[in-house]
Amino acid sequence: MYAENYQVALTKIHSRPKMHKEGSLSRMQRAVAAFGHPEKQITAIHVAGTNGKGSVVNDLRYLANAQGMTVGTFTSPFLTHFNERISIDGEPISDEALLQLVNQVGPRVAELDASQPENQITEFEFVTLLMLVYFAQQPIDLAIIEVGIGGLTDATNVITPLVSVITTIGYDHMALLGDTLTEIAAHKAGIIKPGQPVVSGRLPAEAQAVVSTVAEQKHSRLYRLGDDFKTSRHQALATWGETFDFTGLAQHVKGIELPMLGDYQIDNAAVAIAAFVLALQQLQQSSDAKTIKAGLAQAKWLGRLEKINNQPLIVLDGAHNEPAMHALADTLKANFSQLEIYIIFAALKDKETTKMLAILERLPNVHLILTQFNGNDRVAAASELEQASEQDLPLYTYWQEALQAVLQEASADDMLLLTGSLYFVSEVRHYFES
């Protein structure tokens, strides 16, 4: 037996190489061929982007569920449990099913590795292969697959989806994708497939130019937010969410309620609606306003401006790069300028922490506290964050101590926000749920 129990199966997954120097789809193409091309047996939507991928996948899942579809989702990272990465209708794969899957796929992958020991299948490629094999075996109507990093050489790019989606393009993973938006956009645009429609969110001009060029070269119709489909935001609700209208692709849906805060979440939802409508068209199905509104009304997304306590208001947000931090700051200014906000910040050392901290430091009503967390070997020490900051900020080696200090200082009317990394948010959620 390849793995005798669930924990051994996880160890087998995590012990694989993290990456190779050269990005390539060759290993993944070899792997799917060895398993009879499971990627050709699923109907999918493919989602890339610097930020917003997870939210768009989540929105799409709820939209398709409201349509009566059974939906598989593939996401990363996970918040509380590895199995979340491969889910059906929001229900993560069971420990037993994952063990069976690893025992089905693992031995053949070991043979492939033995034939090319210098070019072994990576951890992410292995997990992607597990997902493709699993979804091909399950009675799902639609798979919504999130890109890992980039797109062009990402392991998920062996699929040919109904619709390709590029949510946003900004500076992140530059060591792998390049130092300019043009280079990064070329990687994201790599998921565009010949003749298949592509949906894009609000992209910087130089990134949009790359996406438009690739779409034209591949004869793929491009649908752009703000051009081919538009939103109109309503006045902010007293509830924790947004309301907006959607117009485009022969749809006009008024009063869509979204249980998440932020203009960027309206953008994400609009991109999801456009992709959903285009996918249904190819499946010879029609969408209606009632389905769209019913789906998005349910689309909560854990770890994205997620409220976990009322008094004091405690919120988690997985903003983990400069563009995401700008979006978070905009939401704080728009919705919480009347509150004193205590922000406990922890991040990975390979992120642009100086720029991320500078964005938060410019907010007038913010008290910033630096800390660190466990569970990832790329975590920036609190002392490293101190060097990245322009201010003399409070420092805690353990985030739990930072939390206790803030709770003693803050009043019941203040806001406490923990942010800087999805991995940090995951650890904090564990703490509050235990």
N, C-alpha and C positions, 0 to 999 in steps of 0.2 A: 504493500500500500504506500502511496506517495506521501500522504499525511494522515496520521491516525486520529487526530481530533482537530477541533476548530482552531485552537491556539497554535498548533503546529502548522496548520494551513496558513494562518496569518504570518507566521514566521517565515514560511516558504515564500510568501508574496513579498514581504519587506526585505528579505535577504538578497533579492535580485539586484543587479547593477542599477544605479539611479539614472545614469545617462551615458551616452558615448560622445566623444569629442565632435564627431560629424553628425549633424542631423540627417536622418534618412528614413524613408518609408520601406526600405528593402526588407528589414527584419519583420515588420508587420505584414507586408505582402506575402512573405514566405510562410508566416504563421497562419494567416487566414486561409491560404491555399491548402495547408496541411489539414485544416478542419472543414474542408468542403465549402469554403466561402460563406460563412454565416452572415457576413455584412450584406450579401445580396438577397438574403431571406427576410430582411426587416425593412419596414417603411419608416423613414426617419426625417427629422429636422436637425440640422447641424448648427450649433451656436458658438461663435467665436467673439472675441472682444477683450479689451483691456479691463474694463469694469462692466458690470451689469449682466454678465453671462448667467450667473446663478439665478438672478431675479427673473430674467427672460425665460429661462428653462422652467422655473417655478410657475410663472404666469401661463406659459404654454400648456403645462401639465393640467392646471385647473381649467383652462379653456377647453382642452380636448376632453377632459373628464365630463364637463358640462354638456359636451356634444354627445356623450354616451360612449366614448372610446375608453378602452383599456390602454394605459400609457406607461411605458417604461422610461425611466430617466437615468442618465449617467452623469454624475457631477463630482466635483472635487474642489476643495478638500471636504472632509466630513466634519460635522459639529460635535457629535457625541459618540458615534459608533461607526466603525469602518464600513459596515454593511449598507449605510445610507447611500453610499456612492452608486450602488446598483439597486434601484427601487422600482416597484410597480404600483401605480396609483398611490404613491407616497409611502408605501409599506416597504421597508428595506428587506433585502434578501435575508432569509433566515440563516442562522449559524449552520444548521444542518445542510441546507441547500448550497451554501457557499463551500462547505467542506466537500460535498459530492462533486461540485463543479471543479474545484481545485484538483481533486483526484481524477476527474475526467480529462482535464486539460494539461495538468502538470507533467505527466510522464511523456507525452508527445513533445511538449516544449523542451523537456530535458534532452530528448533525442535531437531536436533541432539545434540546441546549444552545443551538444557533443560534436555535431558535424561542422560547426563553426565556433570553436571555443573563444576566439578573439572578438566575436561579434554576437554576444549573448543577448537574448531578449531582455529588455529593461523591466523594472517594476511597473511603470505606467503602461508599457506595451502589454505586459502580462494581464494587468487588471482590465485593460481595454478588450483584450481577447476573451477574458472570462465573461465580460458583459455581452459581447457580440454572440458568443456561443449560447449564453443563457437566454438572451432575448429571442434568438432564433428558435429556441425550444419552447418558448412560452406563447400562450395565445394573446399576444398584445396586438393592438391595432396601429400603434404609433410609438416610435422611440424618439426621445428628445435627448440629443447627445451633446454634451458640453466639451469643447476643446480643452486640452490640458494647458499647453503653452503655445502661443503663436497660431499655427494652422497648417502651413504648407507641409511641414514634415512631422506634424503631430500624429501620434498613433491613431487617433480617431479619423484621420483623413483618408482612410481606405473606403469609407462609405460614399455612396452617391445619394444625397438626400433629395427630398421633394423641394426643399427650400434651404438655402444657406443664409445665415444671419450674422451680421457683424455689428455688435452693439455700440461700442465706442473704441477709439484708438488713442492711446496716450503712452506716456513713458513708464514702462515696467518691463522687467526681465530683459534689460538692455544687453546684458552679457551674452544672451542667447539670440536676441532678435535684432540687435543693431542700435545705434545711438541716435538715429533720426526717425522722425515720424514716417518718412517715406519708406525706410527700411522695415520698420515695424509693420506698416500697412501692407507691404508686399507679403509678409508672412501671414497676416490675417486674411488677405485676399486669396491666399492659396487654397481656401476651402470652396471657392466658387467653382462650380462644375459646369461643363459645357451644356448650354441650353436650359439649365435649371435656374429659376428666379432667385434673386438675392435681395435681402432687406438690410438696410443700414440705418443706424441711429444718427445722432448728430456727430459728425466727424470733422476734425480740423481740415482746412482747405487742401493742404498738401496730401493728407491721408485720403481724403475723398477723391482726389484726382487719381491716385493709384487704384483705388477700388473701382472707380468708373472705367478706367482704362482696361483693367483685367476683365471686368464684366462685359465690356464691348468686344474684347478679343475672343471671349468664350461664348459670345452670342447669348448672354444671360441677361434677362431683363432686370434692371436695378430699380428698386423702390426705396426712395429716400425719405426719412422723417423730415418734415418741414417743407417738403416739395410734393411728393406723391401721396403722402398722407399727413394729416395735421392733428394737433390737439388744442383744446381750449380749456384752460384750468378754471374751475369755479372758485369762489371765495373759500378760504380755508374753513373746514368744519370744526366744530367743537370736539368731535371725536378724533381718535388717533388714525388719521388717514387723509386721503385726497379724493376729490371729485373732479371729473373732466369729461369733455365731449371728444369723440373721435370722428374724423371725416376723411374719407379716401377709400380707394379700391371698391367703389360702389356701395360703401357703408356710411351711414351717418347714425352714430349711437350717442345719445344724450344721457348725461347724468350717470356715468360709470363711476362706481364707488370702489376705491382701492384701500385695503386696510394697512397701508404703509405710507410713511411721510416722505416728502421730497419731490421736487420737480423732476429729478432724475428717475424716480420711480414711475412717474407718469410717462416719461420717455420710454422706459423699459417696457411698460405695459402696452404702449402704442406699437412698439416694434413687435411685441408678441402678437398683438391683434393682427397686424399686417401679415406676419408669417403664418399665422393660423388660417386666415382667410385664403391665402395663396395655396397652402397645403390642401385645404378642403376642396378648392377648385380642381386640383389635380386628381383628387379622389372622387370627383363628380358628386361632391356634397355641397350643400349651401349652409351658410351661417346666418344667424339672425341676432338682432340686438338683445333679445332676452337671454340667449345662451351666453353671449359675450359678457353681459352684465352679471349674470349668475356665476360665471366662472371666476371673474376677477374679484367679485365680492368676497370670495373664499381665500384669495391668494396671499395668505400671510407667509412671511419669509423669515425664518429664524436667523438671528444674528445680524439683521440689517435694521438699524434703529428699532430694535426690539425692546419693548417696555417689559421689565420683569418685576417692577415694584412701583407703587403709587406715591406713598409718602414715607421717605422722600422718593422722588421720581428717579428710578434707576434704569438706565438704558444701556444696551449693548449694541455696538456697531463694528462690523468687521472691516472698516476702511483700512487698507493696507498698502496704499501707494499714493502718490501725489494727486492724481486726478480724483480718486475716491475721497481724499481728505478735503479737496476743494468742494466737492459735492456735499460732504458732511457739514463743512463750515457754512455753506450757503443755506442749508436747512436749519442750522442752529440760529443763524441771523434772522431767517424768515419766520421761524416758529417759536423761538425761545429767547429772544433778545431781552425779555422782561425778567428773566431768571438769572440767578447766580449759578454758573455751571462749573462743577468740579470734574475735571477730566483726568482719569488715570490712564496713562499711555504706556504701552509696551509694544515692541515690534521685533521683526527679524533684522539681523545685521546687514542683509543684502538688499534692504530697501532704502529709499531716499529719505532717511530719517530726518536729516537737517531741513529739507524742504517741507516734509510733513509737519514737523514741529513748528516751523516758522508760520505756517498757515494758521495753526491753532493759537500761537502766541499773539497773533494780530487781533484776535477777537477780544473786545473790551471787557466782557462779562465772564471771562474764563479764568479758572484757577487750575494750573496744570501741575500734575504730579507724575514723576517718572518711576517706572518699576520694570520688572522682568517676570517671566513665567517659565515653567518647565516644559518637558515634553517635546522639545525640538532642538536639535543641535545647532541650529542657525539663529537662536535667540540672541538678541543684543543685550549685553549686561546693562544694568541701570547706569553704571558709570560711563559706558560708551554713549548712551543717550544724553547724558549730561554734557559730554564734549560736543555733541551735535546741536545742543541748544544754545540760543543766544542769551538766555536768561539764567539766573541762579535759581534753580527750581528744587523743590523738595524731592528727595530720593529715597526709595525703599527697595531693598533687595528682594523682599517677598511682597507680591501684590496684595496678599491677604492683609498684611500690616497696613498697606496704603489704604485699603478699603476701610479698615477699622478706624484709621486716623481721620479719614474724610467723614465717615458717619458720625464721629464725635464732634466734628467741627461744623458740618453743614446743618442747616435748619430743615424742617419738614417741607418747606416751600422751595427748596433748592433742587437742582438737577445734578445727578451723578452719572457720568458717562464713562464707560470703559471701552477703549478702542485702540487701534494700531495694528491689529493682526487678527485674522480669522482663527488662527490657532489659539491666541489669547482668549478670544471670545468663547471658544470651545471649552477651554479650561475653566473659565468663569461660570459658564452654564452648568458644568459638572458640579461645581461648588454649590450653586444655588439649588440644584435639583436633589442633592444628596441630603 
